[in-house]
Amino acid sequence: MKLMRHLAIALLFITSGQLLADGHEIDYQALVENAHAKFKDVQDGNNADYIPILAEVDPELFGVVITLADGTTYMAGDTDHSFSIQSVSKPFTMALVMNEQGPQAIVDKIGVEPTGMPFNSIVAIEVNEQRSRNPLVNAGAIASVSMLQADSPEDRFQQIIDGFSAFAGEPLAVINEVYVSEAETNYRNRAIADQLLSYGRLYADPSETVDVYTRQCSIGVNGRQLAMMGATLANDGVNPKTGQRVLNENYVDEVLAVMLMAGFYDEVGIWAFKAGLPAKTGVGGGIVAVVPDRMSIVAFSPRLNEAGNSVRALMAIEHISNELGLSLFR
């Protein structure tokens, strides 16, 4: 089945992936520049402010990146600005757990169903028997961190930063100011961890786990780095820049499936309806979308809508998806 899928997608790429409907070759650079120009003046939304330092980020920052599965990258706007990865980190930690323990461990110990509720909902833990529900909401993401087999919190975080750096193809680091600001205000995540522990759905010390999770969310990436992380998923788990296998090829489908079902907070339905791509958003303003075997599309801008998704970034990625007919449902 894998071979047949690859052959089918390769044929699609040859016949339509490099050409527009009128037969002209796709100009990816023009695409990212057009998306940036089209949405750069949108003023809707506001910076996240429940993490105080995020409210201080320049709201006019905006970058758009396409990285093909071969590593070729096209950029427009503020693509070198380093921002905190926040919840965009979640599918990559899920991938690290899968590498260790296989996809069934995620199903058994966390779950893979969308909650239909806000990403930091405590009610969702109470009303769903799986409690953590899926790895892309806070409860499931905290559980993912706790599942990593480690001798200490330092070892657990080192696994995360090393794994993320392998996805990006270059070293990443924590933005310390973000970590300090978030650690001082993460009362809700501490409550979520304690709640999970009470139901037997947390697998390490709650205080230590939340601290590692907070550091994970404070890792800095720019648009180019995040796009390479997405391109590694698009390239069947092999980083196209370094050639390193970062994720077992057999687990890529599962990661993308959870991204499609739960990656856009409680706007995942309308996102699938309009863009049709696996994606993950974060309150730092970043979004990564993945087109299997073809490319990743990343956009970053701090202004968020009420669901916590970057307004300009979602518009830019949706625009590119529709321009190229990338929806998985076509």
C-alpha positions in Angstrom: 0.0 0.0 0.0 2.8 2.4 0.8 4.5 1.7 -2.5 1.2 2.2 -4.4 0.6 5.5 -2.6 4.1 6.8 -3.4 3.7 5.8 -7.1 0.3 7.5 -7.3 1.6 10.7 -5.6 4.7 10.7 -7.8 2.6 10.5 -10.9 0.4 13.3 -9.6 3.4 15.4 -8.9 4.8 14.8 -12.4 1.6 15.5 -14.2 0.2 18.3 -12.1 2.4 19.1 -9.1 4.9 21.1 -11.1 2.4 22.6 -13.6 -0.6 24.9 -13.3 -3.8 24.1 -15.0 -2.8 26.2 -18.0 0.4 24.2 -18.4 2.8 26.8 -17.0 5.4 25.8 -14.5 4.6 26.7 -10.9 6.5 29.8 -9.7 6.7 29.0 -5.9 8.6 32.3 -5.2 5.8 34.3 -6.8 3.3 32.3 -4.8 4.8 33.1 -1.4 5.3 36.7 -2.4 1.7 37.0 -3.6 0.4 35.5 -0.4 2.5 37.8 1.7 1.4 40.9 -0.2 -2.3 39.8 -0.3 -2.6 39.5 3.5 0.1 41.7 5.1 -2.2 44.5 5.7 -4.9 42.4 7.5 -5.4 43.9 10.9 -7.9 41.4 12.4 -7.0 39.6 15.6 -4.7 40.3 18.6 -1.5 38.9 20.1 -1.9 36.2 22.7 -1.7 37.9 26.1 -2.2 35.1 28.6 1.6 34.6 28.3 2.6 38.2 29.0 5.7 38.3 26.7 3.7 37.3 23.7 1.7 40.4 23.9 4.9 42.4 23.4 5.8 40.8 20.0 5.5 43.1 17.0 2.0 42.3 15.6 3.0 43.4 12.1 5.5 40.6 11.7 4.5 38.3 8.9 6.4 35.6 6.9 5.5 32.9 4.4 7.6 29.9 3.4 7.3 26.9 1.1 9.8 24.1 1.5 9.5 21.3 -1.1 10.2 17.7 -0.1 13.6 18.0 -1.7 14.5 20.9 0.6 14.2 23.7 -1.9 12.8 26.7 0.0 11.0 29.8 -1.1 10.4 32.7 1.4 8.7 36.1 1.7 8.5 38.5 4.6 9.8 38.1 8.1 11.0 34.5 7.7 14.2 35.0 9.8 12.4 36.2 12.9 12.6 33.7 15.7 9.3 33.1 17.5 8.3 30.6 20.2 7.1 27.3 18.7 4.3 26.9 21.3 1.7 24.3 20.3 3.3 23.8 16.9 5.7 21.6 18.9 3.0 19.1 19.8 3.1 16.8 16.7 6.9 16.6 16.8 6.8 15.4 20.4 4.1 12.9 19.4 6.5 11.7 16.7 9.3 11.3 19.2 7.1 9.1 21.4 6.0 7.1 18.4 9.7 6.5 17.5 10.2 5.1 21.0 7.0 3.2 21.6 5.0 3.0 18.3 1.7 4.6 17.4 -0.4 2.2 19.5 1.1 3.7 22.6 -0.4 7.1 21.7 -3.8 5.5 21.1 -3.7 3.6 24.4 -2.2 6.2 26.7 -3.5 9.5 25.2 -6.0 9.0 22.4 -6.4 10.4 18.9 -9.9 11.9 18.9 -10.6 15.6 18.6 -12.2 17.2 21.7 -14.4 19.8 20.0 -13.3 22.2 22.8 -10.6 24.8 23.4 -7.0 23.5 23.4 -6.6 24.1 27.1 -10.0 22.9 28.2 -10.3 21.3 31.7 -13.9 20.3 31.0 -12.7 18.1 28.1 -10.7 16.0 30.6 -13.7 15.5 32.8 -16.3 14.6 30.1 -14.1 12.3 28.0 -13.2 8.9 29.4 -9.8 9.0 27.6 -9.1 12.3 29.6 -6.1 13.4 27.5 -8.0 12.8 24.3 -5.3 13.6 21.7 -1.7 14.8 21.7 -2.4 18.2 20.1 -4.4 19.7 23.0 -2.6 20.7 26.1 -3.7 17.7 28.2 -2.5 15.2 25.5 0.7 17.2 24.8 1.6 17.2 28.5 1.0 13.5 28.6 3.2 13.0 25.5 6.1 14.7 27.3 5.5 12.5 30.3 5.7 9.4 28.1 9.2 10.0 26.8 11.5 7.5 28.5 14.1 9.5 30.5 16.3 9.3 33.5 15.6 12.9 34.6 13.7 16.1 33.5 16.9 17.3 31.9 17.3 14.1 29.9 13.6 14.3 28.8 14.1 17.9 27.6 17.3 17.1 25.9 15.5 14.4 23.9 13.0 17.0 22.8 15.4 19.7 21.8 17.7 17.2 20.0 14.6 15.7 18.2 13.3 19.1 17.1 16.8 20.1 15.9 16.9 17.0 13.8 13.6 17.8 12.3 14.8 21.4 11.5 18.2 20.2 10.3 20.0 22.7 12.5 20.4 23.4 16.3 17.4 25.0 18.0 17.4 26.7 21.4 14.9 27.9 24.0 13.9 31.6 24.0 14.6 32.1 27.7 12.4 35.2 28.1 9.5 33.3 26.8 10.2 30.4 29.1 10.4 32.6 32.2 7.2 34.5 31.2 5.3 31.2 30.6 6.6 29.4 33.7 5.4 32.2 35.9 1.8 32.0 34.5 1.2 28.4 33.6 -1.3 27.7 36.4 -3.8 26.1 34.1 -1.3 23.6 32.7 -0.2 22.7 36.2 -3.9 22.0 37.0 -4.2 19.9 33.9 -1.2 17.8 34.8 -2.5 17.1 38.3 -5.9 16.2 36.9 -4.4 13.7 34.5 -2.3 12.2 37.3 -5.5 11.7 39.3 -6.9 9.6 36.4 -3.7 7.7 35.8 -3.2 9.4 32.5 0.2 11.1 33.3 3.3 9.0 33.3 5.9 11.2 35.1 6.0 13.7 38.0 3.5 16.4 37.2 5.6 19.4 38.2 8.6 18.2 36.3 6.5 17.3 33.3 4.9 20.7 33.1 8.3 22.4 33.3 9.7 20.4 30.5 6.5 21.0 28.5 6.9 24.8 29.1 10.5 24.7 27.9 9.4 22.8 24.8 6.8 25.4 24.0 9.5 28.1 24.4 11.8 26.7 21.8 12.5 29.3 19.2 12.1 28.7 15.4 11.9 30.9 12.4 9.8 30.3 9.4 12.6 28.6 7.4 13.4 26.2 10.2 9.7 25.4 10.9 9.2 24.8 7.2 12.1 22.3 7.2 10.5 20.5 10.1 7.3 20.2 8.1 9.2 19.2 5.0 10.7 16.3 7.0 7.2 15.0 7.5 6.4 15.6 3.9 9.5 13.7 2.9 8.4 10.5 4.8 10.3 11.3 7.9 13.7 12.0 6.3 15.1 15.6 6.7 15.7 16.7 3.1 18.5 19.0 4.2 20.6 16.5 6.2 19.4 13.2 4.8 18.8 12.0 8.4 15.8 9.8 9.1 14.1 11.5 12.0 10.8 9.6 12.1 10.0 6.0 11.2 8.4 6.1 7.7 5.5 3.9 8.8 4.5 6.4 11.5 4.3 9.5 9.2 0.7 8.8 8.2 -0.4 8.6 11.8 1.2 11.9 12.7 -0.5 13.6 9.8 -3.8 12.0 10.5 -3.9 13.5 14.0 -2.7 16.9 12.6 -5.6 16.8 10.2 -8.2 15.9 12.9 -6.9 18.1 15.8 -4.3 20.5 14.6 -6.3 23.6 14.3 -7.8 23.8 17.8 -11.6 23.9 17.6 -11.5 25.3 14.0 -10.3 22.0 12.5 -13.5 21.4 10.6 -13.6 24.7 8.7 -9.8 24.3 8.1 -10.3 20.9 6.5 -13.3 22.3 4.6 -11.3 25.2 3.2 -7.7 24.1 3.0 -7.8 20.3 3.3 -4.3 19.9 4.8 -2.8 18.4 7.9 -1.6 21.4 10.0 -0.6 22.6 13.4 -1.0 26.1 14.8 0.4 27.8 17.9 -0.4 30.9 19.9 3.1 32.2 19.1 1.6 32.9 15.6 3.1 30.0 13.6 1.3 27.5 11.5 2.9 24.5 9.6 0.9 22.6 7.0 2.1 19.5 5.3 1.4 18.2 1.8 2.5 14.5 1.9 5.4 13.7 -0.4 5.4 17.3 -1.8 6.0 20.2 0.5 5.4 22.0 3.7 3.8 25.5 3.9 4.5 27.7 6.9 3.3 31.1 7.8 3.9 33.3 10.9 2.1 36.3 12.2 1.3 37.1 15.9 -2.3 38.4 15.5 -4.7 35.5 16.5 -8.4 35.0 16.1 -10.6 33.9 19.0 -9.7 30.2 18.5 -6.0 31.0 18.9 -5.0 30.7 15.3 -2.9 33.3 13.4 -5.2 35.2 11.1 -2.7 36.2 8.4 -0.9 32.8 8.6 -4.1 30.7 8.1 -5.2 33.0 5.2 -1.8 32.7 3.5 -1.6 28.9 3.7 -5.3 28.5 2.7 -4.6 30.8 -0.3 -1.6 28.7 -1.4 -3.4 25.4 -0.9 -6.3 26.6 -3.1 -4.1 28.2 -5.7 -2.3 24.8 -6.2 -5.3 22.6 -5.5 -3.4 20.9 -2.7 -6.4 19.7 -0.6 -6.1 16.0 0.2 -9.7 15.6 -0.7 -9.3 16.6 -4.3 
